[in-house]
Amino acid sequence: MAEKKTRNFSLRDKDGKEIGVFTGNQPRQAALKAANRGHTEINLREKGTKKVHVFIGERKRIKKPKGAPAWMAARIWKPRVKKVGIEKLEEI
């Protein structure tokens, strides 16, 4: 069985400055992590490429799921993202 390779994605702000790094097997996984930290406009540049994955994110407070462990809080944050597209950078 082949192992999935974890990829690194840099979170970019409106000015193009890289302000954080999120990891995941897919860009959506990294975007969910960024959304869970409160980012709404998510531009993730895949390290080693000139691709920027563009997402819109949000997070909502929901009740904990049934069957959740007793230590879990009664209300938790649930991230949600929607992919807008992919942009290509001219230079890195």
N, C-alpha and C positions, 0 to 999 in steps of 0.2 A: 504494500500500500504506500503510495507516494505521500510525503508530508506536504502540507500546505505551507507555502512560504509567507511569512509575515512581512508586510510591506510598511514603509514609513511614509507618512503624509505630513507636510508642513502646512499649518494653518496660516493663511495670509490675511492681513487686514486690507482696508480700502486703498491704502497707499502702496500696497504690494510688499510690505515688510512682513517677514515671517515671524509670527509671535508665539508659535507653539508647535509641538510635534505629537501626532497621534498615530498609533499603530493599528493594523488590522489586516486581515486577509483580503478584504475588499474595501474600496473607498467608502461604501455605505457604512461599514462597521466603524471606521474612523470618524465619519460624520456623526454617527449616533453618539459617540463618546464626546465629541465637541458640543453637540446640542445638549447633552446632559450637564455640561458645565455652563450652559446659559448662552451660548453663541447662536445667533439667528441667521446671519449671513455667513455661510461657510464656504470658503474657497480653499480647497486642499490641493497643494501641489505634490504630486507623487515624486519622491526623491529619486534622482537619477534619470528623470524624464523631463520633458517640457509640457506635460499635461497638467491642467488645473481642472479638478472636478468641482463643479459649482452645485451647492445644495442650499435649500432653505430649510431651517430647522426651528423647532420649538420644543418646549417641555411642559408637561402638565402634571398637576398633583392628582393622583388617583388613590383609591383605596387599595390596600395590599391584597394580592390575589389569594383565593382560597387555597388552602394547603401550604401557605407560606410558613416559615419557621416562627416560633414564638418570639424570638428576639427582634424580628423585623418590625419597624414602626408601623403604625396604623395607616399612615398615608405616605406614599412614595412618589418620586419623580419618574415620569415615563417620557423618554425622548421620542421625537418623531421627525423624520427628514424626508424631503422630496428632492429628487435630482432634477436640476434645471438643465444641465448640459456639461459639455467639456470644452474648455478653451485651450488654445495652443499658445505658448509663450514664444516671443521672438528671441529673447535671451534670458539666461538664468542669472 
